[in-house]
């Protein structure tokens, strides 16, 4: 699954790496502990004057379908399982017409440790470049806000997940991921990213074929990911900062609670 992640790039760097246009009101806050319901950047493509234009927007993490009565329906829809996208009403229409990519510096995952403890890890690209993961987006009209008024439309998004590699049969490069968790976000790269973002309405058969191609290349893309221990404080959404990537450091460079600083 994907329940916390890092997005700490400057707006200009993100837009340049996405090879996209920035939404006119694009505002991003660096965060090393993004949780569901937070505002997150997404890349999507729209047809403008008959031509596809890639844009970066800010969306609420947790997809709110257009037919939802209120925003609360998105609280649990921050992830979408690849196996059931066309079966679940929440995601069924989005996978046919509203696909996006969610950029991350990396994401956190928890592993069960000794004594049933939960140990956090940070998953990121070895080359420190942005990772892109398959997502879905929707526009929702707030019934409490009149048409034409600011705040009427909410953009929201979900991250698609797939089953992680099998620890018993996976390639050595994938073993750390395989042993971390049974789910992971669906990575995109190269032609898969281009095809996933391509605008237009797909039929169910076409959508399944596209999803199948992306899933078929997922492990190859995931080979560039590395898994490293993270700071236990990441479990508290109120904690934020680059120190969360160091398991032995607290805020301001101090030793994390319960951790003895190294002397050499």
N, C-alpha and C positions, 0 to 999 in steps of 0.2 A: 504494500500500500504506500501511500505518500500522504503524510499528515503534517509535516513540518519541513520547511526548506529555506534556502538562502538565496536572496536576490540583492546583490550589493553593487551592481554596476551603475555608473552614471547614465542618465537618459541618453546622452549623445553616443556613448559607447554601445548601449543596447540597440539603439536604432540603426547604427552603422553595421553592427554584426548581423542584425536581422535583414539588412538591405531593404529597409522599409521606410515609410513615411511615419512621422509622429502625429498622433491625434493632437489637434490644436490645444486641447486642455490637459495634455499629458503631464502628470505630476507623479513622481515616484520617490518613495522614501527608502533609503538603504535599510535592509533588515537582514539579520542573521538568524531570525527565529519567526518566520512567517507561518501563521496558523490559519486554519479554515475560517472563513468570513472576512479575512483581511482583503485589502485591495492589492491586486497583483497585475503585472503586465502580461498581455497575451498578444501574439502575432496572428493576424488573420488577413485574408485577401477578399476584396470586394470588386465587383465589376463596376467600373466607372467609365461612362462613355464607351461601353463595350469592351474595355480592356481591364485585365486583372491588375489591381493595385494592392500592394502589401502595406499594411498599416500596423502600428503598435498602439493598443488601447489599454486602459486600466479597467479591470473587471473585478467583481466580487468573487472570491474563491468559494464556490458552492453553488452549483447550477440551479437557477430558479426557472422552471419551464414557463412558457408564455401563458399557459392555462392555470397556473398556480393562483390560489386565493390570496396568499401573502408571502412575504419574503422568507418566512421560517422554513419553508419546504427545502431551501437550499442548504440548510445547516448540515444535513447528513449526505448531501450529494456532492461532496468535494472530490470524491473519486468515482470513477465509472468502470465497472468490470468489462473487459473486452469481450468476454464470452457471452454477455447478455445485452449488449448495446441495443440490438434491434428488438429485444423482448420487453425491455423496461420502458414504460410510457415517458418517464422523465428524460430519457436520452434518445429515444427512437427517432424523433424528428430532427434532432440536432446532428446525429451522425450522417443523415442524408444530405444536409444542406449547410450546417454551421460547424465546420471543423476549424480548430485553431491549434497553435503550438504554444506551449508554456515554457518560457526560458528560465533556467535556474543555474546558479553557480554550483549548486549541489543540494542534495536532500538528506534528511536524517531518517534513520531507521533504528528500531530498538531490537536487541537480541536478548534472549533469556540467558542469564549468567548463573554463577554459583549461588545456591540458596534461593533460587527463583527470583533473583534480582533482575532488573531491566537495565541493560547497558546500551547507551546511545552510540551510534556510529554515523559518520558523515560520508556520503557517497558523492564523488565528483570526478570530473575528467582528469586524467593524469597530466594532460597538457594545460590544465587550468582554464581552458576555454569554456564558454557557455555550453550547457547541455540543453537540448530541446526535447520536450516530451509531448506526445499527442494529447490533445484536449478537445473539448466541445464547448460551444458558447451559445447563449440565448439572450434575447432581449425581452424584458418583462416590464409591462406598463403598470405602475402603481395606481390602483383604483382610487386611492385617497388624494391623488394629485390630478388636477384638471389638465386636459389636453392642452399642449402648448406651454405649460408652466415648467420652470426648471425643476429637475428631480423627478420628472414623470417616468423616464425610462431608465431601467437598471440593466447594465451589462454584467452577466455572471458567467462563470466557467467551471468546468471540472477537468481533472487530470485522469486520463485513461490508464488503467493498470492491467497487467497480465501476470500469469503464474511465473514465478522465478524459476531459474534453471534447477534441475534435479541435483541435489548434492552428491548423489551416488554416481551419476553418469555425465556430469558437466565437464567441459574442458577446463584445464588448470587455470586459465585466465578468468574464468567465470566462477571458480570455486568460492572466493570470498563473498560474492553476491548470493550464490546458491545457499550458503550456510547462514546468511544473515536473516532472511525472512522469506516466507512462501509467496509473497506478492512484491511487485515493483512497478514503477511507472514505465510506460511504453516509450522507449527512446526513438528519436527521429534523426536522420542525417541524410545529406545528399539528395538523391532523387525521391526518396521516401518523404522527406520534408516538403519538397516542391509539390508532389502529388497530393499529399494530405491537405495542403493549404489551398489547392486549386479550387476556385469558386465554382458554384453550379450545383444544381439539384441532382442527386443520384437516385437510382432505383435501389431496391433492397439488394438485388443481385450484384449490382456494381459496387455498392458500399461494402458488401461482404468480400468482394474480390480485392478492393483497395485495402481493407483491414487485413486480409490474409497476406498481402504482399508486405505490408509494414511489419506484421508479426513474424513473417518468415525471415526478416533481416534483423530482428530485434537483438538477438544474441551477438551477432557480428558487431553491431553498434555498441552494445554493452561491454564488449571486451576492453574498451577504452576507459572504463570506469574503475576507480580505486575505492577501497573501503578503509576508513581510518577511525580510530576512537574519537568521540566527541565529549564535550563537557556535560556531566550529569544535569547541570542547571538548565539545559535546553528543554527539559520537561516542564519548566515554568515559563509560560508564554510571556510573562512580564520581564523576563531576562532577555537582553538583546546586546549584541556587540560581537566583534570578531573574536573575542576571547572564548566564545562558545565552541570554537573549532579546536581549542586546546584543552584536553581533559584535565590538566593540572593547573590551570590558571583561572583566577576569579576576576571580577570587574577591576579595571584600572591596573591590571598586571599583577595583582596580588595572588597568593596561593589560594586555590579553591578550597572551600571548607572540607576538612578531613584529609587534605592532601599535604604530605610533607615535601617541601621544596627540595629539588635536587641540589647537592652541594658541589657537583662538578659536571 
